[in-house]
Amino acid sequence: MNKIITDVLVIGGGMAAGWAAISAAKTGARVVIADKGFMGTSGVTAPAGPNHWWVPPEPDLRRSAVERRLESAFGLADPVWMERIIDITWQSIPEIAPWYPFSGDGKGGTFRSGLRGPEYLRALRQYAVQLGVTILDQHPVLELLARQDGSIGGVAGYDRLNDRPWSARTGAVVMATGGCAFRSGLLGSHNNTGDGYLMGVEAGAELSGMEFCVSYSISPAWLSTRTLPYTGARYFDAEGQLLSIPGWDKPRDYLCKLADAFRAGPVYADLHEAPVGLPAVIREIQPATVAAFERRGLDMFKDRFEVKLFGEGTIRGIGGLRIIDDVCATSVPGLFAAGDAATREHIAGATSGGGAQNAAWALSSGVLSGRGAAHEAKKYRKIPDQNEKLKPLGSAGLRPSGTVRTVDRKAAIQVTQKEILDLDRALWRSESKLNSSASLLDATWSEMRTSLRGEGLEAVSARETAAMVATARWCNASALARKESRGMHVREDYSQQNPEYQSRIITGGLDRLTPYLEKTRSTEVIS
Ligand SMILES: Cc1cc2nc3c(=O)[nH]c(=O)nc-3n(C[C@H](O)[C@H](O)[C@H](O)COP(=O)(O)OP(=O)(O)OC[C@H]3O[C@@H](n4cnc5c(N)ncnc54)[C@H](O)[C@@H]3O)c2cc1C
């Protein structure tokens, strides 16, 4: 087994992982990044080409940017966090100039807010390597390892390149494994299976905002691509009748009308009325989107084509590991969280953070968690017993509680997709639908927990399946606990926003889930 010793181990290979590693390495810490795929193409950052929340440091501009965003956050965002991440984003992006070819903004300045994903990740990679960071590509992490005091002191995983297990002893871990799209086919999300949520909860961490996982992208029916081309799209049914679908500025109405249309049959998009200049912009900044049509002999701005909604789960939904301080620590000593692996309620409230906030969050939570983890790791540098036995924390998929049996993993994933992403269940939630989903998901989880074990490389997909089922249960349980409608979470049986719920729903637990409303923890557990 390949054993590594480091101060900070960053799990992930997207923008949050890159910034976390850079910020930890700047303090002089030894840093290792372990990515499930290749840091540069894995995860959603690469195809997303993220646009960041980008506000110049003028007090009035910053104040009004925060105020505008607070208005659409449904009472759950935090202005102090918003100001912090705007500032860190503004300070950090220029740092990658030696490696990233920024273009002009057409006004004599430099365009810095929107970055092309692959070049962005290549720049982060080069910056990190220059600071001495070791990058382990194709090294999925399977589980966290705990010291005797419960703090996180290592990780174990599987080295796909050499087909062997690997492990690391570390001072602290940054979990930057992205969100979970439940293998919906969403652009770039194949590796985003909620592994970080499962590993975190196994270590005793909590999750926050998991009920806010109701986000979808529209794309050609055969392939998920970027959504920018749909500005000004018109939609038609199979008979060619124009459908009345509101614009994106009303996300809920837009999704509900589209869902109604999909119920009636296939839906087609027509981009003839796209704003002048958009086709040229798409060709310039999203050539892969255009290629997806050209391969089928279609001109995306002239031909009508069938569309579909791809579930985004917690990627442009906003739940994730709960953070408890301003360096993104979780409640487990030695474990920090960044990017989509962490909750984004601080900056987005109950609305999707996609469009600008999520990227700014991934960057700045990366910077903060890297700094926090490096500081934490200093404590362990001087510990004489570097051979202290670490306890492996992985459960489902690695150490079943009963007899190992063959588990139909495909069927398990289908159950999670149906119960969490299905439009009828997600857009119009109710106690009875959520309870019915809970029964099915609990049964699926129980099977994973009792019988599933993957050997060798198979352990990776066993853990991914277990993580998706676990994530679906946390989303469902949180949606049951929020007995009101707020932001992207809508309940048919509680159709109004209720001031008593102007607080976060925290959840956790593996077999018994423990959702509660943050402010009332000491007195009330909702289950
Ligand atoms: C199509 C699309 C467009 C978007 N556009 C925007 C936008 O314009 N503005 C905006 O603000 N937001 C946007 N978003 C959201 C934004 O892209 C994300 O919030 C951001 O990229 C998240 O970065 P991340 O590093 O947390 O996750 P990711 O980039 O998804 O990285 C997660 C990494 O973790 C790795 N990983 C997962 N599990 C393991 C494991 N077990 N072991 C090791 N590694 C693991 C994966 O391989 C991956 O490298 C968009 C999202 C999508 C899908």
The ligand as an SDF file (V2000), in Angstrom:
LIG
                    3D

 53 58  0  0  0  0  0  0  0  0999 V2000
  -23.5130   23.4680  -16.2200 C   0  0  0  0  0  0  0  0  0  0  0  0
  -23.1440   24.2410  -14.9900 C   0  0  0  0  0  0  0  0  0  0  0  0
  -22.8690   25.5970  -15.0980 C   0  0  0  0  0  0  0  0  0  0  0  0
  -22.5530   26.3240  -13.9510 C   0  0  0  0  0  0  0  0  0  0  0  0
  -22.2880   27.6560  -14.0780 N   0  0  0  0  0  0  0  0  0  0  0  0
  -22.0280   28.3850  -12.9700 C   0  0  0  0  0  0  0  0  0  0  0  0
  -21.7560   29.7900  -13.0520 C   0  0  0  0  0  0  0  0  0  0  0  0
  -21.6710   30.3540  -14.1490 O   0  0  0  0  0  0  0  0  0  0  0  0
  -21.5590   30.4670  -11.8790 N   0  0  0  0  0  0  0  0  0  0  0  0
  -21.6200   29.8630  -10.6520 C   0  0  0  0  0  0  0  0  0  0  0  0
  -21.4740   30.5230   -9.6270 O   0  0  0  0  0  0  0  0  0  0  0  0
  -21.8140   28.5300  -10.5530 N   0  0  0  0  0  0  0  0  0  0  0  0
  -22.0120   27.7910  -11.6700 C   0  0  0  0  0  0  0  0  0  0  0  0
  -22.2120   26.4480  -11.5540 N   0  0  0  0  0  0  0  0  0  0  0  0
  -21.9220   25.8340  -10.2610 C   0  0  0  0  0  0  0  0  0  0  0  0
  -20.3790   25.7880  -10.0960 C   0  0  0  0  0  0  0  0  0  0  0  0
  -19.8080   25.2950  -11.2720 O   0  0  0  0  0  0  0  0  0  0  0  0
  -20.0020   24.9160   -8.9040 C   0  0  0  0  0  0  0  0  0  0  0  0
  -20.5930   25.4630   -7.7460 O   0  0  0  0  0  0  0  0  0  0  0  0
  -18.4830   24.8150   -8.6880 C   0  0  0  0  0  0  0  0  0  0  0  0
  -17.8210   24.5140   -9.8880 O   0  0  0  0  0  0  0  0  0  0  0  0
  -18.2010   23.7560   -7.6300 C   0  0  0  0  0  0  0  0  0  0  0  0
  -16.8260   23.5080   -7.5130 O   0  0  0  0  0  0  0  0  0  0  0  0
  -16.3320   22.3150   -6.5810 P   0  0  0  0  0  0  0  0  0  0  0  0
  -14.8570   22.3430   -6.6310 O   0  0  0  0  0  0  0  0  0  0  0  0
  -17.0010   22.3910   -5.2610 O   0  0  0  0  0  0  0  0  0  0  0  0
  -16.9020   20.9820   -7.2510 O   0  0  0  0  0  0  0  0  0  0  0  0
  -16.4660   20.1720   -8.5740 P   0  0  0  0  0  0  0  0  0  0  0  0
  -15.8830   21.0420   -9.6170 O   0  0  0  0  0  0  0  0  0  0  0  0
  -17.6400   19.3510   -8.9500 O   0  0  0  0  0  0  0  0  0  0  0  0
  -15.2890   19.2420   -8.0650 O   0  0  0  0  0  0  0  0  0  0  0  0
  -15.5070   18.1380   -7.2420 C   0  0  0  0  0  0  0  0  0  0  0  0
  -14.2930   17.2450   -7.3520 C   0  0  0  0  0  0  0  0  0  0  0  0
  -14.3320   16.2520   -6.3530 O   0  0  0  0  0  0  0  0  0  0  0  0
  -13.8410   15.0420   -6.9020 C   0  0  0  0  0  0  0  0  0  0  0  0
  -14.3220   13.9390   -6.0700 N   0  0  0  0  0  0  0  0  0  0  0  0
  -15.6000   13.5630   -5.8290 C   0  0  0  0  0  0  0  0  0  0  0  0
  -15.6190   12.5050   -4.9980 N   0  0  0  0  0  0  0  0  0  0  0  0
  -14.3200   12.2080   -4.7060 C   0  0  0  0  0  0  0  0  0  0  0  0
  -13.6950   11.2030   -3.9180 C   0  0  0  0  0  0  0  0  0  0  0  0
  -14.3960   10.2700   -3.2690 N   0  0  0  0  0  0  0  0  0  0  0  0
  -12.3350   11.1790   -3.8540 N   0  0  0  0  0  0  0  0  0  0  0  0
  -11.5890   12.1060   -4.5210 C   0  0  0  0  0  0  0  0  0  0  0  0
  -12.1440   13.0840   -5.2900 N   0  0  0  0  0  0  0  0  0  0  0  0
  -13.4970   13.1230   -5.3770 C   0  0  0  0  0  0  0  0  0  0  0  0
  -14.3540   15.0470   -8.3290 C   0  0  0  0  0  0  0  0  0  0  0  0
  -13.5900   14.1910   -9.1440 O   0  0  0  0  0  0  0  0  0  0  0  0
  -14.1720   16.5260   -8.6900 C   0  0  0  0  0  0  0  0  0  0  0  0
  -12.8770   16.7550   -9.1830 O   0  0  0  0  0  0  0  0  0  0  0  0
  -22.5130   25.6870  -12.6960 C   0  0  0  0  0  0  0  0  0  0  0  0
  -22.7680   24.3150  -12.5830 C   0  0  0  0  0  0  0  0  0  0  0  0
  -23.0880   23.6000  -13.7280 C   0  0  0  0  0  0  0  0  0  0  0  0
  -23.3650   22.1320  -13.5930 C   0  0  0  0  0  0  0  0  0  0  0  0
  1  2  1  0
  2  3  1  0
  2 52  2  0
  3  4  2  0
  4  5  1  0
  4 50  1  0
  5  6  2  0
  6  7  1  0
  6 13  1  0
  7  8  2  0
  7  9  1  0
  9 10  1  0
 10 11  2  0
 10 12  1  0
 12 13  2  0
 13 14  1  0
 14 15  1  0
 14 50  1  0
 15 16  1  0
 16 17  1  0
 16 18  1  0
 18 19  1  0
 18 20  1  0
 20 21  1  0
 20 22  1  0
 22 23  1  0
 23 24  1  0
 24 25  2  0
 24 26  1  0
 24 27  1  0
 27 28  1  0
 28 29  2  0
 28 30  1  0
 28 31  1  0
 31 32  1  0
 32 33  1  0
 33 34  1  0
 33 48  1  0
 34 35  1  0
 35 36  1  0
 35 46  1  0
 36 37  1  0
 36 45  1  0
 37 38  2  0
 38 39  1  0
 39 40  1  0
 39 45  2  0
 40 41  1  0
 40 42  2  0
 42 43  1  0
 43 44  2  0
 44 45  1  0
 46 47  1  0
 46 48  1  0
 48 49  1  0
 50 51  2  0
 51 52  1  0
 52 53  1  0
M  END
$$$$
